[in-house]
Amino acid sequence: MWSGHEWGWGWIGLGMLQMGLFWILVILGIVVLVKWLAAGNPGRPEQRALDILKERYAKSELTREQFEQLKRDLKG
């Protein structure tokens, strides 16, 4: 006679599997979020290089000729 208890362990195993998948997704989500926040917004590499170049020119680390030459080198 079927009493309904035969399926009990199967449902427990399925529940454990679902809980494991849930926590794996939560942990992966946290890892992706931390990496995204740590990276910031790097933008295009050329734009970041140009920003650094402008900062160096503003600090008078480069002459105008050096700045223009390096800017041309970056663009092309």
C-alpha distances in whole Angstrom, upper triangle without the diagonal:
4,6,9,11,11,14,16,18,19,20,22,24,24,26,28,29,30,32,34,35,36,38,40,41,42,44,45,47,49,50,51,53,55,56,57,59,60,62,63,65,67,68,70,71,74,74,74,77,79,78,79,82,83,82,85,87,87,88,91,89,90,93,93,94,91,88,89,89,86,84,86,84,81,81,82
4,6,8,8,10,12,15,15,16,19,20,21,22,25,26,27,28,30,31,33,35,36,37,39,41,42,43,45,47,48,49,51,52,53,55,57,58,60,61,63,64,66,68,71,71,70,73,75,74,75,78,79,79,81,84,83,84,87,85,86,89,89,90,87,85,86,86,82,81,82,80,77,77,78
4,6,7,10,11,14,15,15,17,19,20,21,23,25,25,27,29,30,31,33,35,36,37,39,41,42,43,45,46,48,50,51,52,54,55,57,58,60,62,63,65,67,70,70,69,72,74,73,74,77,78,77,80,82,82,82,86,84,85,88,88,89,86,84,85,85,81,80,81,80,76,77,78
4,6,6,8,11,12,12,14,16,16,17,20,21,22,23,26,27,27,30,31,32,34,36,37,38,40,42,43,44,46,48,48,50,52,53,54,56,58,59,61,63,66,66,65,68,71,69,70,74,74,74,76,79,78,79,82,81,82,85,85,85,83,80,81,81,78,76,78,76,73,73,74
4,5,5,8,10,10,12,14,15,16,18,20,21,22,24,25,26,28,30,31,32,34,36,37,39,40,42,43,45,46,47,49,50,52,54,55,57,59,61,62,66,66,64,67,70,69,69,73,74,73,75,78,77,78,81,79,80,84,84,84,82,79,80,80,77,76,77,75,72,72,73
4,6,7,8,10,12,13,14,16,17,19,20,22,23,25,26,28,29,31,32,34,35,37,38,40,41,43,44,46,47,49,50,52,53,55,57,58,60,61,65,65,64,66,69,68,69,72,73,72,74,77,77,77,80,79,80,83,83,84,81,78,79,79,76,75,76,74,71,71,72
4,6,5,6,9,10,11,12,15,16,17,19,20,21,23,25,26,27,29,31,32,33,35,37,38,39,41,42,43,45,47,48,50,51,53,54,56,58,61,61,60,63,65,65,65,69,70,69,71,74,74,74,77,75,76,80,79,80,77,75,76,76,72,71,72,71,67,68,69
4,5,5,6,9,10,11,13,14,16,17,19,20,21,23,25,26,27,29,31,32,33,35,36,38,39,41,42,44,45,47,48,50,52,53,56,57,61,60,59,62,65,63,64,67,68,67,70,72,72,72,76,74,75,78,78,79,76,74,75,75,71,70,72,70,67,67,68
4,5,5,6,9,10,11,12,14,15,16,18,20,21,23,24,26,27,29,30,32,33,35,36,38,39,41,42,43,45,47,49,50,52,54,55,59,59,57,60,63,62,62,66,67,66,68,71,70,71,74,72,73,76,77,77,74,72,73,73,69,69,70,68,65,65,66
4,5,5,6,9,10,11,12,14,15,17,18,20,21,23,24,26,27,29,31,32,33,35,36,38,39,41,42,44,45,47,49,50,52,53,57,57,56,58,61,60,61,64,65,64,66,69,69,69,72,71,72,75,75,75,73,70,71,71,67,66,68,66,63,63,64
4,5,5,6,9,10,10,12,14,15,16,18,20,21,22,24,26,27,29,30,31,33,35,36,37,39,41,42,43,45,47,48,50,52,55,55,54,57,59,58,59,62,63,63,65,68,67,68,71,69,70,73,73,74,71,69,70,70,66,65,67,65,62,62,63
4,5,5,6,9,10,10,12,14,15,17,18,20,21,23,24,26,27,29,30,32,33,35,36,37,39,41,42,44,46,48,50,51,55,54,53,56,59,57,58,61,62,61,63,66,66,66,69,68,69,72,72,73,70,68,69,69,65,64,66,64,61,62,63
4,5,5,6,9,10,11,12,14,16,17,18,20,21,23,24,26,27,29,30,32,33,35,36,38,39,41,43,44,46,48,49,53,53,51,54,57,56,56,59,61,60,62,65,65,65,68,66,67,70,71,71,68,66,67,67,63,62,64,62,59,59,60
4,5,5,6,9,10,11,12,14,15,17,18,20,21,22,25,26,27,29,30,32,33,35,36,37,39,41,42,44,46,47,51,51,50,52,55,54,55,58,59,58,60,63,63,63,66,65,66,69,69,69,67,64,65,65,62,61,62,60,57,57,58
4,5,5,6,9,10,10,12,14,15,17,18,20,21,23,24,26,27,29,30,31,33,35,36,38,39,41,43,45,47,50,50,49,52,54,53,53,57,58,57,59,62,61,62,65,63,65,68,68,69,66,63,65,65,61,60,61,60,56,57,58
4,5,5,6,9,10,11,12,14,15,17,18,20,21,23,24,26,27,29,30,32,33,35,36,38,40,42,44,45,49,49,47,50,53,51,52,55,56,55,57,60,60,60,63,62,63,66,66,67,64,62,63,63,59,59,60,58,55,56,57
4,5,5,6,9,10,11,12,14,15,16,18,20,21,22,24,26,27,28,30,32,33,35,36,38,40,42,43,46,46,45,48,51,50,50,53,54,54,56,59,58,59,62,60,61,64,64,65,62,60,61,61,57,56,58,56,53,53,54
4,5,5,6,9,10,11,12,14,15,16,18,20,21,22,24,26,27,29,30,32,33,35,37,38,40,42,45,45,44,47,49,48,49,52,53,52,54,57,57,57,60,59,60,63,63,64,61,58,60,60,56,55,56,55,51,52,53
4,5,5,6,9,10,11,12,14,15,17,18,20,21,23,24,26,27,29,30,32,34,36,37,40,41,45,44,43,46,48,47,48,51,52,51,53,56,56,56,59,57,59,62,62,63,60,58,59,59,55,54,56,55,51,52,53
4,5,5,6,9,10,11,12,14,15,17,18,20,21,23,24,26,27,29,30,32,34,36,38,39,43,43,41,44,47,45,46,49,50,49,51,54,54,54,57,56,57,60,60,61,58,56,57,57,53,53,54,52,49,50,51
4,6,5,6,9,10,10,12,14,15,16,18,20,21,22,24,26,27,29,30,32,34,36,37,40,40,39,42,44,43,44,47,48,48,50,52,52,53,56,54,55,58,58,59,56,54,55,55,51,50,52,50,47,47,48
4,5,5,6,9,10,11,12,14,15,17,19,20,21,23,24,26,27,29,31,33,35,36,40,39,38,41,44,42,43,46,47,46,49,51,51,51,55,53,54,57,57,58,56,53,54,54,51,50,51,50,46,47,48
4,5,5,6,8,10,11,12,14,15,16,18,20,21,22,24,26,28,30,32,34,36,39,39,37,40,43,41,41,45,46,45,47,50,49,50,53,51,53,56,56,57,54,52,53,53,50,49,51,49,45,46,48
4,5,5,6,8,10,11,12,14,15,17,18,20,21,23,24,26,28,30,32,33,37,37,35,38,40,39,40,43,44,43,45,48,48,48,51,50,51,54,54,55,52,50,51,51,47,46,48,46,43,44,45
4,5,5,6,9,10,10,12,14,15,16,18,20,21,22,24,26,28,30,31,35,34,33,36,39,37,38,41,42,42,44,46,46,47,50,48,49,52,52,53,50,48,49,49,46,45,46,45,41,42,43
4,6,5,6,9,10,11,12,14,15,16,18,20,21,23,26,27,30,31,35,34,33,36,38,37,37,41,41,40,43,45,45,45,48,47,48,52,52,53,50,47,49,49,46,44,46,45,41,42,44
4,5,5,6,9,10,11,12,14,15,16,18,20,23,24,27,29,30,34,33,31,34,37,35,36,39,40,39,41,44,44,44,47,45,47,50,50,51,48,46,48,48,44,43,45,43,40,41,43
4,5,5,6,9,10,11,12,14,15,16,18,20,22,24,26,27,31,31,29,32,34,33,34,37,38,37,39,42,42,42,45,44,45,48,48,49,46,44,45,45,41,40,42,41,37,38,40
4,5,5,6,9,10,10,12,14,15,17,18,21,22,25,26,30,29,28,31,33,32,32,36,37,36,38,41,40,41,44,43,44,47,47,48,45,43,44,44,41,39,41,40,36,37,39
4,5,5,6,9,10,10,12,14,15,18,20,22,25,26,30,29,27,30,33,31,31,35,36,34,37,39,39,39,42,41,42,46,46,47,44,42,43,44,40,39,41,40,36,37,39
4,5,5,6,9,10,10,12,14,17,18,21,23,24,28,27,25,28,31,29,29,33,34,33,35,38,38,38,41,39,40,44,44,45,42,40,41,41,38,37,39,37,34,35,37
4,6,5,6,9,10,11,12,14,16,18,20,21,25,25,23,26,28,27,28,31,32,31,33,36,36,36,39,38,39,42,42,43,40,38,39,39,36,35,37,35,31,32,34
4,5,5,6,8,10,11,13,15,17,20,22,25,24,22,26,28,26,27,30,31,30,32,35,35,35,38,37,38,41,41,43,40,37,39,39,36,34,37,35,32,33,35
4,5,5,6,9,10,13,15,18,21,21,25,24,22,25,27,25,25,29,30,28,31,34,33,33,36,35,36,40,40,41,38,36,38,38,34,34,36,35,31,33,35
4,5,5,6,9,11,12,15,18,18,22,21,19,22,25,23,23,27,28,27,29,32,32,32,35,33,34,37,38,39,36,34,35,35,32,31,33,31,28,29,31
4,6,5,6,8,10,13,16,17,20,19,17,21,23,21,22,25,26,25,28,30,30,31,34,32,33,36,36,38,35,32,34,34,30,29,32,30,27,28,30
4,5,5,8,11,14,17,18,21,20,18,21,23,21,21,25,25,24,26,29,29,29,32,31,32,36,36,37,35,32,34,34,31,30,32,31,28,29,31
4,6,9,10,14,17,17,20,19,16,19,22,20,20,23,24,23,25,28,27,27,30,29,30,34,34,36,33,30,32,33,29,28,31,30,26,28,30
4,6,7,10,13,13,17,16,13,16,19,17,17,21,22,21,23,26,26,26,29,27,28,32,32,33,30,28,29,30,26,25,28,26,23,24,26
4,6,9,12,13,16,15,12,16,18,16,16,20,20,19,22,24,24,25,28,27,28,31,31,32,30,27,28,29,26,24,27,26,23,24,26
4,5,9,11,13,12,10,14,15,14,15,18,18,18,21,23,23,24,27,26,26,29,29,30,28,25,26,27,24,22,24,24,20,21,23
4,7,7,10,9,7,11,13,11,13,16,16,16,19,21,21,22,25,24,24,27,26,27,25,22,23,24,20,19,21,20,17,18,20
4,6,9,7,7,10,12,11,13,15,16,17,19,21,21,23,25,24,24,26,26,27,24,21,22,23,19,18,20,19,15,16,18
4,5,5,6,9,10,11,13,14,16,17,19,20,21,23,25,24,23,25,24,25,22,20,20,20,17,15,17,16,12,12,15
4,5,5,6,9,10,11,12,14,15,17,18,20,21,23,21,20,23,22,23,20,18,18,18,15,13,15,14,10,11,13
4,5,5,6,9,10,10,12,14,15,16,18,20,21,20,18,20,19,19,17,15,15,15,12,10,11,11,7,8,10
4,5,5,6,9,10,10,12,14,15,16,18,20,19,18,20,19,20,18,15,15,16,13,11,13,13,9,10,13
4,5,5,6,9,10,11,12,14,15,17,19,17,17,20,19,20,18,15,16,17,13,12,15,14,11,12,15
4,5,5,6,9,10,11,12,14,15,17,15,14,17,17,17,14,12,13,14,10,9,12,11,8,10,13
4,5,5,6,9,10,10,12,14,15,14,13,15,14,15,13,10,11,12,9,7,10,10,7,9,12
4,5,5,6,9,10,10,12,14,14,14,16,15,17,15,12,13,15,12,10,14,14,11,13,16
4,5,5,6,9,10,11,13,11,11,14,15,16,13,11,13,14,11,11,14,14,12,14,17
4,5,5,6,9,10,11,9,9,11,11,12,10,7,10,11,8,8,11,11,10,12,15
4,5,5,6,9,10,10,9,11,11,13,11,8,10,12,10,9,13,14,12,14,17
4,5,5,6,9,9,10,12,13,15,13,10,13,15,13,12,16,17,15,17,20
4,5,5,6,5,6,10,11,13,11,9,12,14,11,12,16,16,15,17,20
4,5,5,6,5,7,8,10,9,7,10,12,11,11,14,15,15,17,19
4,5,8,8,10,10,13,13,10,13,16,14,14,17,19,18,19,22
4,5,8,10,12,15,13,12,15,17,16,16,20,20,19,22,24
4,5,7,9,12,11,10,13,15,14,15,19,19,19,21,24
4,7,10,12,10,9,13,14,13,14,18,18,18,20,22
4,7,8,6,6,10,10,10,12,14,15,15,18,20
4,5,5,6,9,10,11,12,14,15,16,18,20
4,5,5,6,9,10,10,12,14,15,17,18
4,5,5,6,9,10,11,12,14,16,17
4,6,5,6,8,10,10,12,14,15
4,6,5,6,9,10,11,12,14
4,6,5,6,9,10,11,12
4,5,5,6,9,10,11
4,5,5,6,9,10
4,5,5,6,9
4,5,5,6
4,6,5
4,5
4
